[in-house]
Amino acid sequence: MASCIPLFGPRGDGTVGGSPTGGGPGGGSGPGGDGGDDVTYTLTVTVEGEGTVTVTPEKAVYNSGELITLTAVPATDHHFLSHWGGDAADRLENPLFLGIDADRAITAVFSPDLWSVATAEAGWSARSLHGAVVHDGKLWVIGGLGEVGVLLNDIWSSENGTAWTPVAADAAWSGRFGHAAVAHDPVGGGDPDIWIIGGAYLRDVWRSSDGAVWTEVTDQAEWNERTEFLAVAHDTKLWVMGGFDGSAPLNDIWSSTDGETWTPVDTTGEIWSPRRGHAGVVYDGKLWVIGGIGEDGALLSDVWYSEDGVVWTQATADAGWPARSSHAAAVHAGRIWVFGGSRDHGLRRYRDVWSSADGISWTPEHHGSWSPRSGHRALSHDDRLWMIGGERRWSLHEMPTKTRDVWYLETPAE
């Protein structure tokens, strides 16, 4: 429910809003003015949900150029949405520092805490751009980028997201980030293995049935080195799509029935543009590519799908959520879910949550209680939607920090 906080009364001229006070057109003593009073402006703050906003200094009117601080304070069991609305749209920091140069109307949105923390400090070290997969009834965290640029190759598993068991402290494959972890059974009808594909500009592929003993399938896959790509299992094949080769984003597609021999997919018609840091899922018997960062650093909010990887259809050019990269996606409760991610070259992070039944129309869900982040991972397991690790950044005034927390949303899966 929205409520307007009457923080400030009428200005000295007896009006609320409208033109600034002062002499002459435009007010003040500028061109057309008569050298009268300084220009003053008003501030209106609207709150949606349960919470308050404190303003410092709190005044009826503000002089032109005056600096103010707005601090969003959520009620118990609520959190601030992590971005402001109105005249501060998409400003993510809290507190918000704002210079007054016009009448301002600003909105703060608060959301209930529906996400629960499984653990604030998992047994594995803080990391982002790691691999994560559901295998053998467990959540798995595999490798990633640790603090101060450490490349990790450890492996952990958990049945409940709270207690984590080390499976391998030093896997046979080298430390890496931006790789893919996929559960896949190339034969069909059996138990899937865990597959590790590329990352950190590597071209190797590994598989394991237990996460401890690994077999190298190939050290030189036919596709070129890349990171921040998408890999999934679909139609008895492994798929690699897009990514970054160190110089430019890609939009090539490769598939393999055995992980050793890879075939380039010859697409027909229109296809999604080159990109990195995109998300994707297999849903409704189709491959899906979601958002990312494209050529010239352009952020994307488009959604594409294909049944065979050859013919692609654009579900929407603009999903309605802010364009982003390094976000997470999962299929859960009969819907595609997208949450978190970054913009402005990683300077700003999101913690919003969206879902869709068709990839066309997207519904904003209850936002994460977890900190804004990118490079995290999303999984569906045990009737819960999981958010695992990543790199958080609350505001421009804070350095990015790797995390090792695990959160879940209690939503029965279909």
VMD Tcl script that draws the C-alpha trace (Angstrom):
set ca {
  {0.00 0.00 0.00}
  {1.36 3.40 -0.93}
  {1.40 6.25 1.54}
  {2.57 9.82 1.10}
  {4.54 11.17 4.02}
  {3.79 14.85 4.65}
  {7.38 15.56 5.59}
  {7.26 19.12 4.41}
  {4.61 21.80 4.59}
  {3.91 24.63 2.13}
  {6.75 26.81 1.02}
  {7.13 30.43 1.97}
  {4.93 31.52 -0.93}
  {2.02 29.47 0.36}
  {2.16 26.81 -2.39}
  {3.13 23.15 -2.48}
  {5.03 22.16 -5.62}
  {4.86 24.37 -8.70}
  {7.52 26.91 -9.61}
  {10.38 27.78 -7.27}
  {10.03 30.84 -5.13}
  {12.05 34.00 -5.74}
  {11.93 37.01 -8.02}
  {11.32 36.99 -11.75}
  {10.74 34.13 -14.16}
  {12.49 31.03 -12.85}
  {12.89 32.68 -9.44}
  {16.00 33.89 -7.69}
  {18.30 36.56 -8.97}
  {19.24 34.91 -12.26}
  {18.22 36.21 -15.70}
  {14.84 37.89 -15.48}
  {14.98 38.00 -11.69}
  {15.00 41.07 -9.53}
  {17.65 39.97 -7.09}
  {15.04 38.87 -4.52}
  {14.99 35.74 -2.38}
  {17.09 32.71 -3.29}
  {15.42 29.91 -5.23}
  {13.85 27.26 -2.98}
  {12.38 23.86 -3.70}
  {10.23 21.25 -1.96}
  {10.71 17.53 -1.43}
  {7.92 14.95 -1.28}
  {8.68 11.39 -0.20}
  {6.23 8.55 -0.83}
  {6.51 5.18 0.90}
  {5.16 1.93 -0.52}
  {5.02 -0.99 1.88}
  {6.08 -1.09 5.52}
  {8.90 1.29 6.41}
  {9.92 4.91 6.89}
  {12.30 7.40 5.30}
  {14.32 9.85 7.37}
  {15.50 13.05 5.71}
  {18.48 15.11 6.86}
  {18.13 18.02 7.14}
  {14.34 18.01 7.43}
  {13.02 21.37 6.27}
  {9.96 22.88 4.67}
  {11.94 24.18 1.71}
  {15.48 23.78 0.42}
  {17.83 26.22 -1.23}
  {19.00 25.47 -4.74}
  {22.04 23.18 -4.62}
  {21.47 22.12 -1.02}
  {22.50 18.54 -0.24}
  {20.16 16.18 1.59}
  {20.37 12.59 2.81}
  {17.46 10.13 2.61}
  {17.68 6.92 4.63}
  {15.19 4.10 4.08}
  {14.39 2.21 7.30}
  {12.32 -0.96 6.82}
  {9.81 -2.19 9.39}
  {10.37 -5.49 11.17}
  {10.39 -8.45 8.75}
  {10.64 -6.11 5.77}
  {13.49 -4.78 3.64}
  {14.16 -1.84 1.38}
  {13.84 -2.70 -2.29}
  {17.37 -1.44 -2.98}
  {16.40 1.17 -5.50}
  {14.45 4.40 -5.30}
  {11.65 5.60 -7.53}
  {10.31 8.88 -8.84}
  {12.94 11.55 -9.38}
  {15.62 9.20 -8.05}
  {14.61 6.27 -10.26}
  {17.17 3.48 -10.32}
  {19.40 5.09 -7.69}
  {20.42 2.05 -5.68}
  {22.33 3.39 -2.69}
  {20.92 3.68 0.82}
  {21.43 6.26 2.29}
  {20.74 8.34 -0.79}
  {22.68 11.60 -1.16}
  {20.84 14.08 -3.33}
  {21.41 17.61 -4.50}
  {18.27 19.73 -4.74}
  {17.96 21.63 -8.01}
  {14.18 21.33 -8.56}
  {11.04 20.23 -6.75}
  {11.57 16.53 -6.07}
  {9.18 13.61 -5.57}
  {10.90 10.41 -4.48}
  {9.49 6.96 -3.74}
  {10.85 4.28 -1.41}
  {9.51 0.74 -1.71}
  {9.63 -1.87 1.05}
  {8.89 -5.58 0.68}
  {8.14 -8.38 3.17}
  {10.99 -10.74 4.04}
  {9.79 -13.92 2.36}
  {13.29 -15.23 1.70}
  {14.93 -17.24 4.48}
  {18.64 -17.57 5.10}
  {19.86 -21.17 5.19}
  {23.28 -19.99 6.30}
  {25.05 -16.65 6.39}
  {28.45 -18.37 6.29}
  {28.59 -21.63 4.39}
  {31.57 -23.93 4.92}
  {33.02 -22.98 1.54}
  {34.90 -19.72 1.10}
  {33.27 -16.60 -0.33}
  {33.04 -16.62 -4.14}
  {31.28 -15.52 -7.29}
  {30.98 -16.80 -10.87}
  {31.07 -20.34 -9.48}
  {29.38 -23.48 -10.71}
  {26.23 -24.74 -9.00}
  {24.07 -27.74 -9.78}
  {21.52 -30.12 -8.25}
  {22.83 -33.69 -8.31}
  {22.04 -36.84 -6.33}
  {19.44 -34.98 -4.26}
  {21.93 -32.33 -3.15}
  {23.01 -28.78 -3.86}
  {26.57 -28.49 -5.19}
  {28.97 -25.52 -5.27}
  {31.94 -25.93 -7.59}
  {34.98 -23.66 -8.04}
  {34.63 -19.96 -8.78}
  {36.37 -16.65 -8.22}
  {37.40 -16.08 -4.61}
  {38.62 -13.03 -2.76}
  {41.62 -11.16 -4.21}
  {41.22 -13.00 -7.50}
  {41.90 -16.53 -6.25}
  {40.76 -19.20 -8.74}
  {39.03 -22.01 -6.88}
  {38.64 -25.71 -7.71}
  {37.07 -27.04 -4.54}
  {33.74 -28.87 -4.42}
  {31.04 -28.86 -1.74}
  {27.61 -30.47 -1.38}
  {24.61 -30.01 0.89}
  {21.23 -31.67 1.32}
  {19.62 -28.69 3.06}
  {21.68 -25.63 2.10}
  {22.77 -25.13 5.72}
  {25.32 -27.86 6.43}
  {27.93 -28.20 3.68}
  {30.28 -31.16 3.20}
  {33.66 -30.81 1.45}
  {33.81 -33.32 -1.41}
  {37.13 -32.29 -2.95}
  {39.56 -29.64 -1.73}
  {41.59 -29.72 -4.94}
  {39.78 -31.22 -7.91}
  {41.66 -32.69 -10.87}
  {40.74 -29.70 -13.03}
  {42.37 -26.30 -12.57}
  {40.85 -23.40 -10.64}
  {38.42 -21.34 -12.71}
  {35.52 -18.90 -12.81}
  {32.74 -18.23 -15.27}
  {32.51 -21.94 -16.04}
  {29.37 -24.06 -16.21}
  {28.25 -26.96 -14.04}
  {25.59 -29.14 -15.64}
  {23.85 -32.36 -14.61}
  {23.62 -34.53 -17.73}
  {23.12 -38.15 -18.76}
  {24.34 -38.53 -22.35}
  {22.89 -42.01 -22.72}
  {19.47 -41.29 -21.29}
  {17.58 -43.31 -18.73}
  {20.44 -43.40 -16.23}
  {21.73 -41.25 -13.42}
  {23.23 -37.97 -14.65}
  {26.84 -37.04 -14.02}
  {28.15 -33.60 -13.08}
  {29.83 -31.93 -16.03}
  {32.28 -29.01 -15.75}
  {32.67 -27.01 -18.94}
  {35.34 -24.39 -19.70}
  {35.54 -21.08 -17.89}
  {38.42 -18.64 -17.31}
  {39.30 -18.96 -21.01}
  {39.62 -22.75 -20.94}
  {38.31 -25.32 -23.41}
  {38.30 -28.45 -21.30}
  {35.33 -30.63 -20.29}
  {35.23 -32.89 -17.23}
  {32.67 -35.31 -15.78}
  {32.12 -37.03 -12.43}
  {29.48 -39.28 -10.93}
  {30.30 -38.37 -7.33}
  {32.07 -34.97 -7.45}
  {35.27 -36.50 -6.05}
  {36.73 -38.50 -8.94}
  {36.90 -36.63 -12.26}
  {37.51 -37.77 -15.82}
  {38.74 -35.36 -18.44}
  {36.54 -35.77 -21.50}
  {38.53 -33.33 -23.64}
  {41.13 -30.64 -23.06}
  {40.48 -28.90 -26.38}
  {36.80 -28.57 -27.23}
  {36.12 -27.28 -30.74}
  {34.72 -23.97 -29.48}
  {37.20 -21.24 -28.60}
  {38.12 -20.20 -25.05}
  {35.50 -18.17 -23.24}
  {33.96 -17.21 -19.93}
  {30.55 -15.94 -18.80}
  {28.83 -18.22 -21.31}
  {25.68 -20.32 -21.01}
  {25.75 -24.11 -20.88}
  {22.76 -26.41 -20.38}
  {21.64 -29.97 -21.06}
  {18.77 -30.32 -23.54}
  {17.49 -33.05 -25.84}
  {20.23 -35.55 -24.80}
  {22.93 -33.00 -25.66}
  {25.17 -30.51 -23.92}
  {24.95 -26.97 -25.28}
  {27.37 -24.02 -25.09}
  {26.07 -20.60 -26.12}
  {27.69 -17.17 -26.32}
  {30.10 -15.75 -23.77}
  {33.25 -13.65 -23.87}
  {36.48 -14.76 -25.55}
  {38.66 -12.03 -24.04}
  {38.05 -9.52 -26.80}
  {34.37 -9.57 -27.76}
  {31.01 -11.07 -26.80}
  {29.86 -14.10 -28.79}
  {26.60 -15.57 -30.09}
  {27.82 -18.89 -31.45}
  {26.10 -22.14 -30.44}
  {27.68 -25.56 -30.04}
  {26.23 -28.94 -29.08}
  {27.64 -32.33 -28.13}
  {26.18 -35.75 -27.40}
  {29.23 -36.93 -25.46}
  {31.05 -33.78 -24.29}
  {34.10 -34.71 -26.37}
  {33.09 -33.87 -29.93}
  {31.34 -30.55 -30.41}
  {29.38 -29.45 -33.46}
  {28.66 -25.82 -34.37}
  {24.96 -25.16 -34.79}
  {24.08 -23.53 -38.11}
  {21.23 -21.22 -37.15}
  {18.62 -19.92 -39.57}
  {16.79 -16.63 -39.41}
  {17.16 -14.06 -36.68}
  {19.13 -14.95 -33.57}
  {20.00 -13.21 -30.32}
  {22.87 -10.73 -30.50}
  {26.39 -11.45 -29.19}
  {26.50 -11.31 -25.40}
  {28.21 -12.29 -22.19}
  {26.99 -12.65 -18.62}
  {23.60 -13.79 -19.87}
  {21.39 -16.29 -18.09}
  {19.42 -19.16 -19.50}
  {17.40 -22.24 -18.70}
  {15.71 -25.21 -20.31}
  {11.97 -24.74 -19.95}
  {8.91 -26.12 -21.72}
  {11.14 -28.24 -23.95}
  {13.08 -25.21 -25.18}
  {16.42 -23.47 -24.78}
  {16.10 -19.96 -23.33}
  {18.59 -17.06 -23.46}
  {17.92 -14.16 -21.10}
  {19.53 -10.71 -20.97}
  {23.26 -10.11 -20.59}
  {25.70 -7.49 -21.80}
  {26.20 -7.10 -25.52}
  {28.47 -5.29 -27.91}
  {29.77 -1.87 -26.85}
  {28.71 -2.68 -23.27}
  {24.98 -2.42 -24.01}
  {22.87 -4.07 -21.31}
  {20.08 -6.32 -22.53}
  {16.63 -7.29 -21.26}
  {15.50 -9.43 -24.19}
  {14.39 -13.07 -24.02}
  {14.79 -15.69 -26.78}
  {13.87 -19.36 -27.11}
  {14.44 -22.31 -29.43}
  {13.40 -25.95 -29.51}
  {16.41 -27.12 -31.52}
  {19.03 -24.36 -31.27}
  {18.65 -23.71 -35.00}
  {15.52 -21.59 -35.23}
  {15.16 -18.87 -32.59}
  {12.17 -16.77 -31.61}
  {12.29 -13.55 -29.65}
  {9.79 -13.85 -26.80}
  {10.23 -10.18 -25.94}
  {12.64 -7.37 -26.76}
  {12.13 -5.88 -23.28}
  {11.09 -8.14 -20.43}
  {10.12 -5.21 -18.22}
  {12.86 -5.73 -15.67}
  {15.90 -3.42 -15.84}
  {18.51 -4.62 -18.33}
  {21.36 -6.46 -16.62}
  {24.18 -8.98 -16.75}
  {25.63 -11.59 -14.38}
  {22.13 -12.37 -13.11}
  {20.79 -15.80 -12.19}
  {17.93 -17.81 -13.67}
  {16.21 -21.05 -12.74}
  {13.06 -23.00 -13.52}
  {10.90 -23.41 -10.44}
  {7.21 -23.92 -9.68}
  {6.38 -24.09 -13.38}
  {7.92 -20.69 -14.16}
  {11.19 -19.08 -15.22}
  {12.75 -16.99 -12.45}
  {15.33 -14.22 -12.88}
  {16.94 -12.31 -10.02}
  {19.87 -10.11 -9.12}
  {22.59 -9.01 -11.52}
  {24.57 -5.89 -12.28}
  {24.62 -2.75 -14.40}
  {27.02 0.15 -15.01}
  {29.98 -2.21 -15.46}
  {29.32 -3.80 -12.09}
  {29.09 -0.56 -10.14}
  {25.45 -1.21 -9.26}
  {23.78 -4.49 -8.29}
  {20.19 -5.68 -8.10}
  {18.23 -7.94 -5.77}
  {14.88 -7.84 -7.52}
  {13.07 -11.07 -8.40}
  {10.92 -11.70 -11.49}
  {9.08 -14.71 -12.86}
  {7.30 -15.68 -16.06}
  {5.21 -18.58 -17.32}
  {5.84 -17.82 -20.99}
  {8.99 -15.67 -21.19}
  {6.91 -12.81 -22.57}
  {5.09 -11.35 -19.57}
  {7.16 -10.98 -16.41}
  {5.80 -10.53 -12.89}
  {7.77 -8.76 -10.13}
  {7.97 -11.10 -7.15}
  {8.92 -10.45 -3.55}
  {12.43 -9.06 -3.68}
  {15.33 -10.80 -2.06}
  {16.15 -10.22 1.59}
  {19.74 -10.90 0.55}
  {22.10 -8.09 -0.43}
  {22.25 -6.76 -4.02}
  {24.63 -8.96 -5.99}
  {25.84 -10.44 -9.24}
  {27.71 -13.59 -10.20}
  {25.46 -15.62 -7.88}
  {23.71 -18.87 -8.76}
  {20.08 -20.01 -8.72}
  {18.78 -23.55 -8.28}
  {15.46 -25.30 -7.68}
  {15.65 -28.03 -5.06}
  {13.36 -29.59 -2.46}
  {10.39 -27.30 -3.28}
  {12.57 -24.23 -2.77}
  {14.17 -21.63 -4.99}
  {17.79 -21.15 -3.93}
  {20.20 -18.21 -4.19}
  {23.85 -19.12 -3.61}
  {26.90 -16.88 -3.13}
  {27.93 -14.12 -5.52}
  {29.49 -10.68 -5.23}
  {27.52 -8.08 -3.30}
  {27.62 -4.32 -3.37}
  {25.16 -2.22 -1.38}
  {26.13 1.15 -2.82}
  {28.69 3.08 -4.83}
  {30.37 3.94 -1.53}
  {31.12 0.29 -0.75}
  {33.69 -1.99 -2.34}
  {32.33 -5.23 -3.87}
  {32.57 -8.21 -1.54}
  {32.37 -11.92 -2.30}
  {29.74 -13.80 -0.28}
  {29.14 -17.29 1.04}
  {25.54 -17.00 2.14}
  {22.70 -19.24 0.98}
  {19.04 -18.18 0.82}
  {15.81 -19.84 -0.23}
  {12.25 -18.93 -1.15}
  {9.63 -21.39 0.03}
  {7.57 -21.87 -3.13}
  {6.33 -25.39 -3.89}
  {7.72 -26.62 -7.20}
  {5.40 -28.18 -9.76}
}
mol new
graphics top color blue
foreach p $ca { graphics top sphere $p radius 0.5 }
foreach p [lrange $ca 0 end-1] q [lrange $ca 1 end] { graphics top cylinder $p $q radius 0.2 }
display resetview
